[in-house]
Amino acid sequence: MGYRGAPPLDPARGRGGPRPGRGLGSGLNLRLYETRAARVIAVEPSPGLGRMASRRMAEARVPVDWVRGAGEAIPLSDGSVDTAVLTWTLCSVADPAGSLAEVRRVLKARGRLLFVEHGRAPDAAVRRWQERLTPHWRRFSGNCHLDRPIEALIRDAGFTVAELQAEYIGLPKFMTYFYRGIAAPAAAAPTSP
């Protein structure tokens, strides 16, 4: 899902090894990967979305391997990837803590997590609307939760957030509070490139 005005994600800020992109979706992010990535491992549970992304996978500037799997059980070895990328994923997975634990498991000790997500707003009035709307919103939006505390979820999963930009990017505010950042397993916080 893309949002006009959303802060751009730069997957090129990761290291040169394999990068799993959790939630391939229709493959819109694949055009952002630069050739210094050895390959992209796109984890996506939906066969329909994987088929939808097939043209973009073929046109990508880096090799892309689609792995059918869910974020709560990533079918990759422990410590096997340099950089993980999450874009508009944590709002809709059934178990965000479990998904982040899996990302942490597959990352190398000095790996990076790049993320762009939307979630809980800092303003009490906006949060109240998010909490009121989420039970209804998620029924027709692929389980999207408007009110998930993205930064807290990432930190609670054992990551250190090295960079974070959090802001409203437009209206309506209840769905446009964005988090963009870089995190790493807590034992090895990343440095900016």
N, C-alpha and C positions, 0 to 999 in steps of 0.2 A: 504494500500500500504506500503510495507516495503522497506527499503533501506539498502543495505550492508554498514556497517560502521556507521549507524545512531546512535546518542547517545541513550543509552537505557533509557526507561521510567520505573520508579519504582512505580507502583500504590500502593505498600505497604507503601509508605511514607505518604499516606493519613491517615485519622482517621478511626476508626473501624466501622462506620455506613454504611448505603447504599451509593453506589458510582455509579452515572450514567456515563456510557461510551458513549459519543456522537459519532455516526458513528461506529457501531459494525463491519461493513464490513464483512469479512470472519471469524472473531473471533480470529485472530492471537494473540491479546493482552491478551486474557483470561488466558493463561498459566502463565502470570506474576502476577496475583492477588494471594495474600496469604490468608490463612484461617482467619486472623484477620479481614477481611472485612466481615460484616454481610451478605451482598449480593451485587451483581452487577446488576444494572438496565441498560441494553444495549438498547440505543435508536438508531434505524436504520429505515430510511424510505423505504428501498428497501426490498420487500418480498423475492426476489431472493437471496440477500445477507444474509438475516435472515435464509433462508433454508440452504444456504451454510455453515453457522456458527453453525447449530444445533448440529453436532457431537462434535465440540469444546465446546459448551455450556454444553452438557451432561458430558464431561470429565473434566470440570473445577473443581478446588479445592474449589470453593465457589459457592453458589447458584446463578444462573443467570436468571434474568427475562428479556425477550426480549419485549420491548415496541415499537410498530410500531409508529413512529412519526418523525417529522422533527426538526432540531435544532432551527428553528425559532418559534416553537410552541411545546415545550417539555410538554408532558402530565403528569406532576407531580405537586404536591402542592408547594406553596411558602415555602422556607426555609425547605425543606424536606430531603435534602441530605448533607452529611458531606464532600464528595470529588467528584469533577467532573474531568473526564479525557478526554482530547482531543488529538487525534493522527492523524495527516495528515487529518484534517477536515476543518480548516479555509480556506485552499486554494480552496476548491471546493464548499462550501455552497453558495447558491445564495445571502444570506444576512449575512455576517460575523458579523456585528454589532448587528443585530437582534438575531443571535444565541448566541452571548456572553451575550446579555441582558437577554436571557432566562436562560443561565447557572447561571448568577448572581442571578436571581429571585429564582431558585430552591435551591441554596446553603444556608446553615445555615449562620448566621451572622459571625461565626468564621470558616466557611468552607474554603476549598482549591480547587484551580484549578491547576491540573497538566497538562502540555502540552508538546508535541513534534510536531513541525510544520516546514515546509520549507516555505521560502518566500523571500522578498526583500533583496537583497545583499547590503552590505555597499559600495562596489566599483562602481563608476559611470559607468565604461565601462561594467561591468557585468549587472548592472541595465538596461542600454540601451538595451542589448540583451534580458533581461527578458521582458521589455516593448514591444519590437518588436515581440517576439515569443508568448507571452501570447494569443493574439487574435486567433492565429492558433492552438496553443497547447491545449487550453481548448476545442476545438471542438472534439478532439479524446481522451481526457484524463479525462472524467467525470467532466468537468467544472473546472479543476485545473488551478489556476492562479499562475504563477511563481513569480509574483511581489507584492504580498500583504504584507503590513508592519505589520507583526505579533505583535511585541511588542507594537506598537502604537495602533493597534486595541484593544488589551487587556487592555491597560491603559485607552483608550478613552471610554471603556465600564464600567469604574468605578472600575477597579481592581488595586491593588498595586502589583507590581512584586517584590517578595521577593528574588527570586533567578533566575538568567538567565545565560545560557551558549549559546552563539551564535557564530557559526563558519561554515566554509566550511568543509564538510566531504569527499570531493572527487571531481571528475570531472564527467561531465562538471559542471563548477561553476554556470551556470545559473539556475541549478535545485538542487543544493546541499548546499544551505546556510540554516542551521538548527537553530532553536530556541528550547531550552529545558529549562523548568523552572517551578516555583511554584508561583502562585498568589493567592490573596484573595480579597474579597470585600474590597474596599478602607477603610472602617471604621474599619476593623479588619485584618491588615496584618499578615500573618502566621509567626510563628517562625520555624526554621529548627528543624526536629525531633532529 
